[in-house]
Amino acid sequence: EVQLVESGGGLVQPGGSLRLSCAASGFTFSSYWMSWVRQAPGKGLEWVANIKQDGSEKYYVDSVKGRFTISRDNAKNSLYLQMNSLRAEDTAVYYCARLALVGATHFDYWGQGTLVTVSS
Amino acid sequence: SYELTQPPSVSVSPGQTARITCSGDALPKQYAYWYQQKPGQAPVLVIYKDSERPSGIPERFSGSSSGTTVTLTISGVQAEDEADYYCQSADSSGTYLYVFGTGTKVTVL
């Protein structure tokens, strides 16, 4: 059974940093593109970042470029999101999601999410 | 930036048919995908490649495409189908960039 379990969320002040983690199990982690998707309270889904199987390619939504860094450790079956210079508008539930094996065109499995609140 | 537009809400009586549209200029060239999200839960994929249904998704969920609009149809709606639904496609500016629709709240009367 595919499982994605996020951790690391919490309350942080504007300008602060936070590192999210996602522990993957039930599939060959190193074979898949992986992604972070967020959802602000009461709002829709927003893709944030994704990373290729070997970490050689990374892509970000414009609003987080230069502030967030996605990474992975295939030996630990783990995905990460380092978030720096956090803003109030980064407040959201952050989901770890697996991208489809063929073409990485869509998100076929999601974690339950971890809440990040940016507030003073 | 590229946008996918959905109606904010759709209301339907049990047993009737709900249709949710998603419009985007690049949809004639890109597949669309649909997710169901119930309150407090993670999204679940219900349709991929415009009209394919993942294993475990009930047959009452179907998808179609015509020009710049894709449609998710729920036939014989059940109370458990009440949820938010989001379409998703590749961003028109490049591969490995993604965009979600604005979301539609389906209410079962």
gemmi code that builds the backbone of each chain (N, CA, C; Angstrom):
import gemmi

chains = {
    "A": [
        ("GLU", (0.850, -1.196, 0.000), (0.000, 0.000, 0.000), (0.887, 1.247, 0.000)),
        ("VAL", (0.595, 2.145, -0.923), (1.349, 3.396, -0.997), (0.996, 4.273, 0.199)),
        ("GLN", (2.024, 4.763, 0.870), (1.811, 5.692, 1.982), (2.774, 6.855, 1.873)),
        ("LEU", (2.239, 8.040, 2.102), (3.029, 9.272, 2.141), (2.660, 9.993, 3.434)),
        ("VAL", (3.645, 10.223, 4.287), (3.376, 10.822, 5.588), (4.242, 12.061, 5.762)),
        ("GLU", (3.557, 13.214, 5.814), (4.262, 14.487, 5.970), (4.471, 14.822, 7.442)),
        ("SER", (5.498, 15.602, 7.683), (5.775, 16.102, 9.034), (6.556, 17.406, 8.923)),
        ("GLY", (6.651, 18.114, 10.049), (7.467, 19.323, 10.077), (6.703, 20.627, 10.056)),
        ("GLY", (5.397, 20.571, 9.902), (4.619, 21.797, 9.883), (4.533, 22.440, 11.262)),
        ("GLY", (4.040, 23.649, 11.302), (3.905, 24.338, 12.576), (3.757, 25.826, 12.390)),
        ("LEU", (3.855, 26.548, 13.505), (3.732, 28.006, 13.502), (5.118, 28.630, 13.390)),
        ("VAL", (5.253, 29.562, 12.465), (6.538, 30.237, 12.259), (6.266, 31.708, 11.993)),
        ("GLN", (7.177, 32.557, 12.426), (7.027, 33.991, 12.209), (7.384, 34.370, 10.771)),
        ("PRO", (6.802, 35.453, 10.281), (7.191, 35.939, 8.944), (8.693, 36.144, 8.865)),
        ("GLY", (9.260, 35.700, 7.730), (10.698, 35.770, 7.555), (11.438, 34.553, 8.056)),
        ("GLY", (10.747, 33.678, 8.750), (11.374, 32.494, 9.317), (11.494, 31.348, 8.322)),
        ("SER", (11.988, 30.225, 8.823), (12.230, 29.041, 7.993), (11.574, 27.816, 8.610)),
        ("LEU", (11.336, 26.845, 7.747), (10.744, 25.586, 8.178), (11.141, 24.519, 7.163)),
        ("ARG", (11.344, 23.297, 7.628), (11.662, 22.190, 6.718), (10.610, 21.122, 6.856)),
        ("LEU", (9.928, 20.827, 5.765), (8.932, 19.766, 5.738), (9.580, 18.469, 5.255)),
        ("SER", (9.085, 17.368, 5.780), (9.548, 16.046, 5.356), (8.362, 15.198, 4.934)),
        ("CYS", (8.629, 14.252, 4.057), (7.601, 13.297, 3.618), (8.246, 11.923, 3.575)),
        ("ALA", (7.737, 11.001, 4.374), (8.232, 9.629, 4.389), (7.365, 8.774, 3.481)),
        ("ALA", (7.995, 8.139, 2.515), (7.272, 7.338, 1.532), (7.470, 5.847, 1.789)),
        ("SER", (6.440, 5.068, 1.537), (6.547, 3.622, 1.655), (5.526, 2.951, 0.742)),
        ("GLY", (5.749, 1.668, 0.484), (4.802, 0.906, -0.312), (5.044, 0.962, -1.810)),
        ("PHE", (6.116, 1.637, -2.241), (6.458, 1.693, -3.659), (7.950, 2.006, -3.793)),
        ("THR", (8.471, 1.860, -5.006), (9.883, 2.136, -5.261), (10.078, 3.642, -5.431)),
        ("PHE", (10.387, 4.281, -4.320), (10.454, 5.744, -4.265), (11.365, 6.313, -5.348)),
        ("SER", (12.487, 5.700, -5.576), (13.481, 6.236, -6.502), (13.043, 6.192, -7.966)),
        ("SER", (11.889, 5.587, -8.238), (11.404, 5.475, -9.618), (10.435, 6.590, -10.007)),
        ("TYR", (10.080, 7.434, -9.051), (9.019, 8.412, -9.288), (9.472, 9.861, -9.106)),
        ("TRP", (8.956, 10.733, -10.000), (8.955, 12.145, -9.685), (8.082, 12.345, -8.444)),
        ("MET", (8.445, 13.325, -7.621), (7.666, 13.649, -6.422), (7.386, 15.149, -6.385)),
        ("SER", (6.369, 15.522, -5.612), (5.918, 16.902, -5.660), (5.378, 17.365, -4.319)),
        ("TRP", (5.313, 18.669, -4.144), (4.605, 19.316, -3.037), (3.479, 20.162, -3.634)),
        ("VAL", (2.303, 20.037, -3.033), (1.131, 20.816, -3.413), (0.578, 21.430, -2.134)),
        ("ARG", (0.134, 22.670, -2.185), (-0.383, 23.308, -0.982), (-1.807, 23.804, -1.175)),
        ("GLN", (-2.452, 24.047, -0.035), (-3.831, 24.525, -0.042), (-4.010, 25.493, 1.111)),
        ("ALA", (-4.150, 26.768, 0.791), (-4.408, 27.778, 1.813), (-5.788, 27.539, 2.430)),
        ("PRO", (-5.996, 27.970, 3.658), (-7.278, 27.728, 4.335), (-8.462, 28.212, 3.513)),
        ("GLY", (-9.383, 27.320, 3.231), (-10.580, 27.665, 2.485), (-10.364, 27.929, 1.004)),
        ("LYS", (-9.162, 27.659, 0.514), (-8.841, 27.949, -0.886), (-8.588, 26.664, -1.678)),
        ("GLY", (-8.206, 26.839, -2.945), (-7.972, 25.709, -3.822), (-6.556, 25.161, -3.748)),
        ("LEU", (-6.306, 24.186, -4.595), (-5.008, 23.534, -4.629), (-4.025, 24.340, -5.466)),
        ("GLU", (-2.768, 24.352, -5.050), (-1.718, 25.043, -5.789), (-0.471, 24.164, -5.814)),
        ("TRP", (-0.019, 23.807, -6.999), (1.241, 23.077, -7.130), (2.395, 23.983, -6.699)),
        ("VAL", (3.335, 23.439, -5.933), (4.446, 24.227, -5.393), (5.785, 23.872, -6.052)),
        ("ALA", (6.112, 22.585, -6.075), (7.424, 22.183, -6.590), (7.423, 20.698, -6.905)),
        ("ASN", (8.344, 20.288, -7.787), (8.530, 18.869, -8.007), (9.985, 18.561, -8.327)),
        ("ILE", (10.344, 17.294, -8.216), (11.722, 16.877, -8.347), (11.791, 15.542, -9.074)),
        ("LYS", (12.750, 15.424, -9.975), (12.947, 14.216, -10.754), (13.459, 13.077, -9.870)),
        ("GLN", (13.411, 11.875, -10.420), (13.783, 10.689, -9.661), (15.172, 10.797, -9.007)),
        ("ASP", (16.144, 11.301, -9.748), (17.508, 11.367, -9.230), (17.876, 12.745, -8.683)),
        ("GLY", (16.893, 13.639, -8.617), (17.114, 14.977, -8.093), (17.769, 15.940, -9.063)),
        ("SER", (17.979, 15.529, -10.298), (18.713, 16.356, -11.258), (17.867, 17.478, -11.859)),
        ("GLU", (16.557, 17.392, -11.748), (15.671, 18.440, -12.251), (14.680, 18.825, -11.162)),
        ("LYS", (14.489, 20.123, -11.009), (13.558, 20.642, -10.022), (12.793, 21.799, -10.650)),
        ("TYR", (11.529, 21.912, -10.320), (10.698, 22.980, -10.847), (9.874, 23.579, -9.718)),
        ("TYR", (9.609, 24.894, -9.837), (8.899, 25.599, -8.776), (7.848, 26.542, -9.365)),
        ("VAL", (6.789, 26.765, -8.614), (5.853, 27.815, -8.966), (6.567, 29.154, -8.746)),
        ("ASP", (6.240, 30.148, -9.543), (6.971, 31.423, -9.485), (6.984, 32.036, -8.089)),
        ("SER", (5.895, 31.891, -7.347), (5.766, 32.580, -6.055), (6.730, 32.065, -4.991)),
        ("VAL", (7.350, 30.922, -5.204), (8.275, 30.379, -4.191), (9.716, 30.290, -4.691)),
        ("LYS", (9.932, 30.622, -5.935), (11.285, 30.544, -6.492), (12.250, 31.420, -5.693)),
        ("GLY", (13.409, 30.857, -5.371), (14.403, 31.585, -4.599), (14.192, 31.507, -3.099)),
        ("ARG", (13.049, 31.016, -2.657), (12.754, 30.904, -1.220), (12.614, 29.450, -0.773)),
        ("PHE", (12.039, 28.606, -1.616), (11.824, 27.204, -1.275), (12.793, 26.321, -2.061)),
        ("THR", (13.196, 25.214, -1.447), (14.046, 24.236, -2.119), (13.507, 22.837, -1.879)),
        ("ILE", (13.241, 22.128, -2.955), (12.792, 20.737, -2.863), (14.014, 19.826, -2.982)),
        ("SER", (14.013, 18.758, -2.213), (15.108, 17.787, -2.293), (14.583, 16.410, -1.911)),
        ("ARG", (15.410, 15.404, -2.113), (14.995, 14.038, -1.779), (16.208, 13.222, -1.362)),
        ("ASP", (15.960, 12.158, -0.606), (16.987, 11.199, -0.222), (16.429, 9.823, -0.547)),
        ("ASN", (16.825, 9.268, -1.661), (16.262, 7.993, -2.101), (16.657, 6.845, -1.163)),
        ("ALA", (17.783, 6.970, -0.501), (18.195, 5.928, 0.443), (17.272, 5.877, 1.660)),
        ("LYS", (16.669, 7.027, 1.971), (15.762, 7.108, 3.118), (14.299, 7.172, 2.694)),
        ("ASN", (14.036, 7.043, 1.392), (12.658, 7.135, 0.880), (11.958, 8.392, 1.403)),
        ("SER", (12.656, 9.496, 1.302), (12.137, 10.734, 1.876), (12.231, 11.911, 0.916)),
        ("LEU", (11.222, 12.765, 1.009), (11.127, 14.000, 0.238), (11.127, 15.160, 1.226)),
        ("TYR", (11.719, 16.279, 0.814), (11.821, 17.426, 1.705), (11.416, 18.713, 1.003)),
        ("LEU", (11.034, 19.702, 1.811), (10.810, 21.048, 1.299), (11.376, 22.022, 2.327)),
        ("GLN", (12.466, 22.673, 1.956), (13.045, 23.710, 2.797), (12.402, 25.043, 2.425)),
        ("MET", (11.777, 25.664, 3.407), (11.052, 26.912, 3.154), (11.714, 28.038, 3.934)),
        ("ASN", (12.230, 29.016, 3.233), (12.879, 30.172, 3.841), (12.103, 31.444, 3.536)),
        ("SER", (12.394, 32.497, 4.255), (11.748, 33.804, 4.035), (10.237, 33.655, 3.931)),
        ("LEU", (9.672, 32.961, 4.878), (8.246, 32.666, 4.816), (7.396, 33.913, 4.969)),
        ("ARG", (6.274, 33.901, 4.257), (5.327, 35.012, 4.253), (3.964, 34.516, 4.724)),
        ("ALA", (3.130, 35.461, 5.099), (1.776, 35.094, 5.540), (1.044, 34.297, 4.472)),
        ("GLU", (1.279, 34.650, 3.218), (0.572, 33.972, 2.128), (1.069, 32.542, 1.877)),
        ("ASP", (2.104, 32.126, 2.581), (2.557, 30.740, 2.499), (1.782, 29.835, 3.460)),
        ("THR", (0.943, 30.432, 4.298), (0.131, 29.649, 5.215), (-0.769, 28.696, 4.438)),
        ("ALA", (-0.662, 27.414, 4.720), (-1.406, 26.412, 3.953), (-1.161, 25.027, 4.538)),
        ("VAL", (-1.988, 24.094, 4.122), (-1.677, 22.684, 4.301), (-0.793, 22.277, 3.125)),
        ("TYR", (0.334, 21.652, 3.430), (1.272, 21.213, 2.393), (1.157, 19.700, 2.238)),
        ("TYR", (0.837, 19.288, 1.024), (0.706, 17.873, 0.705), (1.922, 17.382, -0.066)),
        ("CYS", (2.403, 16.231, 0.305), (3.373, 15.486, -0.486), (2.569, 14.629, -1.469)),
        ("ALA", (2.970, 14.608, -2.730), (2.209, 13.853, -3.719), (3.153, 13.140, -4.679)),
        ("ARG", (2.758, 11.946, -5.068), (3.534, 11.189, -6.040), (3.025, 11.507, -7.433)),
        ("LEU", (3.929, 11.740, -8.355), (3.544, 11.965, -9.741), (3.479, 10.625, -10.474)),
        ("ALA", (2.580, 10.538, -11.429), (2.365, 9.298, -12.172), (3.652, 8.803, -12.818)),
        ("LEU", (3.803, 7.493, -12.863), (5.034, 6.890, -13.358), (5.316, 7.258, -14.813)),
        ("VAL", (4.260, 7.237, -15.633), (4.434, 7.520, -17.061), (4.199, 9.010, -17.317)),
        ("GLY", (5.246, 9.694, -17.641), (5.104, 11.097, -18.040), (4.986, 12.098, -16.911)),
        ("ALA", (4.849, 11.632, -15.671), (4.703, 12.553, -14.521), (3.648, 13.615, -14.803)),
        ("THR", (2.523, 13.205, -15.339), (1.507, 14.149, -15.790), (0.510, 14.550, -14.713)),
        ("HIS", (0.381, 13.726, -13.677), (-0.620, 14.008, -12.662), (-0.212, 13.351, -11.349)),
        ("PHE", (-0.991, 13.632, -10.319), (-0.676, 13.208, -8.957), (-1.542, 12.005, -8.606)),
        ("ASP", (-0.915, 10.828, -8.467), (-1.745, 9.639, -8.270), (-1.893, 9.219, -6.806)),
        ("TYR", (-1.021, 9.684, -5.930), (-1.181, 9.429, -4.499), (-0.776, 10.682, -3.721)),
        ("TRP", (-1.498, 10.928, -2.624), (-1.280, 12.110, -1.799), (-1.137, 11.694, -0.343)),
        ("GLY", (-0.334, 12.466, 0.394), (-0.316, 12.312, 1.838), (-1.476, 13.060, 2.460)),
        ("GLN", (-1.561, 13.041, 3.787), (-2.653, 13.705, 4.487), (-2.372, 15.174, 4.749)),
        ("GLY", (-1.145, 15.597, 4.534), (-0.810, 17.014, 4.638), (-0.296, 17.421, 6.007)),
        ("THR", (0.448, 18.522, 6.021), (0.938, 19.126, 7.252), (0.707, 20.626, 7.173)),
        ("LEU", (0.196, 21.204, 8.254), (-0.208, 22.615, 8.258), (0.964, 23.511, 8.611)),
        ("VAL", (1.175, 24.505, 7.778), (2.174, 25.544, 8.035), (1.436, 26.863, 8.236)),
        ("THR", (1.677, 27.493, 9.371), (1.050, 28.773, 9.676), (2.143, 29.819, 9.854)),
        ("VAL", (2.082, 30.860, 9.040), (3.062, 31.947, 9.121), (2.364, 33.164, 9.722)),
        ("SER", (2.738, 33.464, 10.945), (2.067, 34.546, 11.659), (2.938, 35.023, 12.809)),
        ("SER", (2.804, 36.299, 13.123), (3.535, 36.863, 14.260), (2.691, 36.837, 15.529)),
    ],
    "B": [
        ("SER", (-0.577, 34.316, -16.240), (-0.357, 32.899, -15.998), (-1.579, 32.102, -16.468)),
        ("TYR", (-1.323, 30.847, -16.773), (-2.374, 29.982, -17.304), (-3.402, 29.661, -16.229)),
        ("GLU", (-4.678, 29.637, -16.604), (-5.744, 29.360, -15.653), (-6.704, 28.312, -16.185)),
        ("LEU", (-7.234, 27.530, -15.261), (-8.304, 26.590, -15.551), (-9.521, 27.050, -14.753)),
        ("THR", (-10.624, 27.287, -15.454), (-11.800, 27.886, -14.820), (-12.910, 26.856, -14.617)),
        ("GLN", (-13.398, 26.788, -13.383), (-14.512, 25.903, -13.033), (-15.632, 26.733, -12.408)),
        ("PRO", (-16.883, 26.252, -12.469), (-17.954, 26.932, -11.744), (-17.745, 26.728, -10.243)),
        ("PRO", (-18.039, 27.746, -9.431), (-17.805, 27.608, -7.985), (-18.630, 26.507, -7.332)),
        ("SER", (-19.839, 26.287, -7.829), (-20.695, 25.316, -7.174), (-21.656, 24.659, -8.157)),
        ("VAL", (-22.027, 23.450, -7.806), (-23.031, 22.679, -8.541), (-23.888, 21.978, -7.496)),
        ("SER", (-25.203, 22.085, -7.652), (-26.127, 21.404, -6.745), (-26.917, 20.364, -7.514)),
        ("VAL", (-27.113, 19.215, -6.878), (-27.793, 18.126, -7.565), (-28.542, 17.271, -6.552)),
        ("SER", (-29.671, 16.740, -6.948), (-30.446, 15.843, -6.084), (-29.908, 14.424, -6.200)),
        ("PRO", (-30.054, 13.641, -5.144), (-29.583, 12.243, -5.205), (-30.194, 11.502, -6.386)),
        ("GLY", (-29.359, 10.723, -7.075), (-29.817, 9.960, -8.219), (-29.754, 10.709, -9.530)),
        ("GLN", (-29.602, 12.018, -9.467), (-29.495, 12.821, -10.685), (-28.048, 12.868, -11.168)),
        ("THR", (-27.827, 13.622, -12.244), (-26.499, 13.719, -12.849), (-25.883, 15.090, -12.597)),
        ("ALA", (-24.646, 15.079, -12.133), (-23.898, 16.319, -11.930), (-22.832, 16.441, -13.016)),
        ("ARG", (-22.746, 17.615, -13.593), (-21.716, 17.876, -14.612), (-20.888, 19.081, -14.176)),
        ("ILE", (-19.585, 18.893, -14.145), (-18.668, 19.943, -13.722), (-17.730, 20.239, -14.885)),
        ("THR", (-17.682, 21.504, -15.297), (-16.844, 21.870, -16.424), (-15.535, 22.508, -15.969)),
        ("CYS", (-14.572, 22.443, -16.856), (-13.254, 23.021, -16.610), (-12.772, 23.562, -17.957)),
        ("SER", (-12.497, 24.858, -18.008), (-12.134, 25.494, -19.276), (-10.710, 26.049, -19.227)),
        ("GLY", (-9.981, 25.814, -20.322), (-8.621, 26.328, -20.418), (-8.160, 26.302, -21.863)),
        ("ASP", (-7.430, 27.331, -22.253), (-7.044, 27.470, -23.656), (-6.158, 26.331, -24.156)),
        ("ALA", (-5.390, 25.740, -23.283), (-4.449, 24.694, -23.712), (-5.044, 23.291, -23.647)),
        ("LEU", (-6.279, 23.182, -23.190), (-6.859, 21.839, -23.013), (-6.983, 21.030, -24.303)),
        ("PRO", (-7.132, 21.662, -25.474), (-7.142, 20.832, -26.704), (-5.827, 20.085, -26.916)),
        ("LYS", (-4.734, 20.557, -26.295), (-3.416, 19.959, -26.500), (-2.910, 19.206, -25.274)),
        ("GLN", (-3.618, 19.308, -24.162), (-3.162, 18.696, -22.920), (-4.275, 17.836, -22.328)),
        ("TYR", (-3.905, 16.725, -21.710), (-4.891, 15.949, -20.984), (-5.294, 16.684, -19.700)),
        ("ALA", (-6.487, 16.347, -19.232), (-6.959, 16.874, -17.958), (-7.161, 15.734, -16.972)),
        ("TYR", (-7.058, 16.082, -15.713), (-7.181, 15.112, -14.620), (-8.131, 15.707, -13.593)),
        ("TRP", (-8.857, 14.847, -12.880), (-9.848, 15.309, -11.909), (-9.587, 14.676, -10.542)),
        ("TYR", (-9.753, 15.516, -9.497), (-9.561, 15.067, -8.126), (-10.801, 15.392, -7.307)),
        ("GLN", (-11.124, 14.509, -6.396), (-12.200, 14.719, -5.426), (-11.559, 14.984, -4.070)),
        ("GLN", (-12.041, 16.002, -3.369), (-11.529, 16.287, -2.036), (-12.682, 16.493, -1.065)),
        ("LYS", (-12.776, 15.628, -0.078), (-13.772, 15.771, 0.969), (-13.172, 16.567, 2.123)),
        ("PRO", (-14.020, 17.206, 2.937), (-13.515, 18.072, 4.011), (-12.512, 17.368, 4.915)),
        ("GLY", (-11.383, 18.021, 5.133), (-10.360, 17.498, 6.018), (-9.560, 16.335, 5.468)),
        ("GLN", (-9.770, 16.028, 4.192), (-9.061, 14.895, 3.591), (-8.188, 15.345, 2.428)),
        ("ALA", (-7.252, 14.473, 2.061), (-6.413, 14.733, 0.900), (-7.201, 14.493, -0.385)),
        ("PRO", (-6.803, 15.132, -1.462), (-7.455, 14.863, -2.757), (-7.251, 13.419, -3.198)),
        ("VAL", (-8.212, 12.942, -3.980), (-8.157, 11.597, -4.559), (-8.382, 11.715, -6.055)),
        ("LEU", (-7.536, 11.069, -6.843), (-7.680, 11.084, -8.302), (-8.905, 10.277, -8.699)),
        ("VAL", (-9.801, 10.875, -9.498), (-10.995, 10.150, -9.945), (-11.031, 9.943, -11.456)),
        ("ILE", (-10.335, 10.791, -12.210), (-10.268, 10.654, -13.671), (-8.865, 11.082, -14.122)),
        ("TYR", (-8.270, 10.312, -15.038), (-7.003, 10.722, -15.627), (-7.100, 10.655, -17.156)),
        ("LYS", (-6.224, 11.378, -17.824), (-6.210, 11.447, -19.291), (-7.603, 11.690, -19.852)),
        ("ASP", (-8.244, 12.702, -19.356), (-9.571, 13.192, -19.775), (-10.739, 12.277, -19.382)),
        ("SER", (-10.570, 10.951, -19.569), (-11.737, 10.086, -19.435), (-11.452, 8.714, -18.834)),
        ("GLU", (-10.210, 8.467, -18.411), (-9.885, 7.169, -17.835), (-10.163, 7.171, -16.337)),
        ("ARG", (-10.627, 6.055, -15.836), (-10.987, 5.946, -14.427), (-10.009, 5.029, -13.716)),
        ("PRO", (-9.376, 5.511, -12.638), (-8.454, 4.629, -11.881), (-9.207, 3.475, -11.249)),
        ("SER", (-8.481, 2.424, -10.958), (-9.112, 1.294, -10.280), (-9.648, 1.734, -8.926)),
        ("GLY", (-10.822, 1.230, -8.594), (-11.440, 1.564, -7.322), (-12.384, 2.749, -7.369)),
        ("ILE", (-12.370, 3.485, -8.466), (-13.290, 4.624, -8.612), (-14.596, 4.111, -9.230)),
        ("PRO", (-15.730, 4.446, -8.640), (-17.018, 3.941, -9.144), (-17.290, 4.336, -10.590)),
        ("GLU", (-18.011, 3.486, -11.289), (-18.313, 3.721, -12.704), (-19.165, 4.965, -12.933)),
        ("ARG", (-19.823, 5.457, -11.904), (-20.662, 6.650, -12.083), (-19.835, 7.905, -12.374)),
        ("PHE", (-18.520, 7.823, -12.161), (-17.638, 8.933, -12.497), (-17.106, 8.740, -13.920)),
        ("SER", (-17.293, 9.761, -14.761), (-16.778, 9.697, -16.121), (-16.292, 11.073, -16.550)),
        ("GLY", (-15.444, 11.090, -17.575), (-14.911, 12.347, -18.059), (-14.985, 12.432, -19.567)),
        ("SER", (-15.017, 13.669, -20.065), (-15.050, 13.887, -21.505), (-14.346, 15.198, -21.823)),
        ("SER", (-14.048, 15.364, -23.109), (-13.328, 16.558, -23.552), (-13.890, 17.045, -24.876)),
        ("SER", (-13.994, 18.368, -24.994), (-14.436, 18.962, -26.249), (-13.830, 20.355, -26.367)),
        ("GLY", (-12.885, 20.485, -27.287), (-12.250, 21.777, -27.472), (-11.531, 22.241, -26.221)),
        ("THR", (-11.862, 23.445, -25.777), (-11.179, 24.033, -24.619), (-11.859, 23.698, -23.301)),
        ("THR", (-12.811, 22.768, -23.316), (-13.552, 22.412, -22.094), (-13.521, 20.905, -21.856)),
        ("VAL", (-13.226, 20.549, -20.621), (-13.360, 19.159, -20.190), (-14.470, 19.100, -19.163)),
        ("THR", (-15.108, 17.944, -19.059), (-16.271, 17.799, -18.176), (-16.153, 16.529, -17.350)),
        ("LEU", (-16.385, 16.673, -16.056), (-16.518, 15.528, -15.155), (-18.009, 15.306, -14.930)),
        ("THR", (-18.467, 14.102, -15.181), (-19.872, 13.757, -14.998), (-19.999, 12.718, -13.902)),
        ("ILE", (-20.909, 12.978, -12.974), (-21.228, 12.001, -11.928), (-22.673, 11.586, -12.144)),
        ("SER", (-22.873, 10.356, -12.571), (-24.212, 9.843, -12.871), (-24.775, 9.144, -11.653)),
        ("GLY", (-26.054, 9.364, -11.400), (-26.646, 8.731, -10.221), (-25.947, 9.168, -8.945)),
        ("VAL", (-25.887, 10.480, -8.740), (-25.151, 11.050, -7.605), (-25.629, 10.466, -6.275)),
        ("GLN", (-24.656, 10.183, -5.411), (-24.948, 9.699, -4.064), (-24.494, 10.738, -3.047)),
        ("ALA", (-25.041, 10.657, -1.854), (-24.702, 11.612, -0.806), (-23.189, 11.669, -0.565)),
        ("GLU", (-22.523, 10.546, -0.698), (-21.072, 10.475, -0.448), (-20.256, 11.196, -1.507)),
        ("ASP", (-20.903, 11.630, -2.601), (-20.185, 12.349, -3.651), (-20.063, 13.841, -3.358)),
        ("GLU", (-20.707, 14.283, -2.286), (-20.601, 15.691, -1.912), (-19.161, 15.984, -1.529)),
        ("ALA", (-18.544, 16.913, -2.261), (-17.114, 17.188, -2.091), (-16.718, 18.345, -2.998)),
        ("ASP", (-15.467, 18.753, -2.877), (-14.879, 19.687, -3.827), (-14.191, 18.887, -4.923)),
        ("TYR", (-14.297, 19.393, -6.147), (-13.679, 18.722, -7.287), (-12.761, 19.706, -8.016)),
        ("TYR", (-11.569, 19.245, -8.347), (-10.579, 20.085, -9.020), (-10.096, 19.412, -10.298)),
        ("CYS", (-10.044, 20.187, -11.371), (-9.371, 19.696, -12.567), (-7.894, 20.112, -12.481)),
        ("GLN", (-7.074, 19.467, -13.285), (-5.628, 19.757, -13.296), (-5.073, 19.430, -14.671)),
        ("SER", (-4.124, 20.226, -15.100), (-3.462, 19.957, -16.365), (-2.038, 20.493, -16.290)),
        ("ALA", (-1.305, 20.262, -17.350), (0.034, 20.826, -17.423), (-0.070, 22.310, -17.717)),
        ("ASP", (0.823, 23.074, -17.130), (0.857, 24.501, -17.417), (1.279, 24.705, -18.871)),
        ("SER", (0.676, 25.649, -19.538), (0.972, 25.862, -20.953), (2.393, 26.359, -21.183)),
        ("SER", (3.053, 26.813, -20.107), (4.400, 27.365, -20.268), (5.498, 26.317, -20.199)),
        ("GLY", (5.144, 25.065, -19.920), (6.196, 24.069, -19.921), (5.816, 22.768, -19.261)),
        ("THR", (6.558, 21.732, -19.614), (6.349, 20.414, -19.010), (6.830, 20.451, -17.563)),
        ("TYR", (6.286, 19.576, -16.766), (6.633, 19.453, -15.350), (6.237, 20.684, -14.541)),
        ("LEU", (5.372, 21.515, -15.117), (4.720, 22.594, -14.386), (3.233, 22.277, -14.421)),
        ("TYR", (2.540, 22.535, -13.340), (1.169, 22.060, -13.235), (0.246, 23.187, -12.785)),
        ("VAL", (-1.003, 23.079, -13.198), (-2.004, 24.050, -12.776), (-3.277, 23.316, -12.393)),
        ("PHE", (-3.919, 23.803, -11.349), (-5.204, 23.274, -10.902), (-6.312, 24.247, -11.257)),
        ("GLY", (-7.491, 23.686, -11.467), (-8.659, 24.533, -11.655), (-9.059, 25.219, -10.357)),
        ("THR", (-10.009, 26.113, -10.481), (-10.439, 26.920, -9.327), (-11.276, 26.150, -8.323)),
        ("GLY", (-11.751, 24.978, -8.719), (-12.491, 24.130, -7.801), (-13.999, 24.327, -7.869)),
        ("THR", (-14.729, 23.227, -7.717), (-16.197, 23.247, -7.726), (-16.713, 22.471, -6.525)),
        ("LYS", (-17.567, 23.106, -5.762), (-18.208, 22.446, -4.625), (-19.484, 21.778, -5.118)),
        ("VAL", (-19.545, 20.467, -5.000), (-20.757, 19.727, -5.358), (-21.573, 19.485, -4.100)),
        ("THR", (-22.792, 19.989, -4.122), (-23.712, 19.813, -3.003), (-24.829, 18.865, -3.409)),
        ("VAL", (-25.042, 17.841, -2.604), (-26.131, 16.896, -2.843), (-27.321, 17.327, -1.987)),
        ("LEU", (-28.376, 17.714, -2.632), (-29.534, 18.301, -1.941), (-30.296, 17.288, -1.104)),
    ],
}
model = gemmi.Model(1)
for chain_id, residues in chains.items():
    chain = gemmi.Chain(chain_id)
    for i, (resn, *xyz) in enumerate(residues, 1):
        res = gemmi.Residue()
        res.name, res.seqid = resn, gemmi.SeqId(i, " ")
        for name, pos in zip(("N", "CA", "C"), xyz):
            atom = gemmi.Atom()
            atom.name, atom.element = name, gemmi.Element(name[0])
            atom.pos, atom.b_iso = gemmi.Position(*pos), 0.0
            res.add_atom(atom)
        chain.add_residue(res)
    model.add_chain(chain)
structure = gemmi.Structure()
structure.add_model(model)
structure.setup_entities()
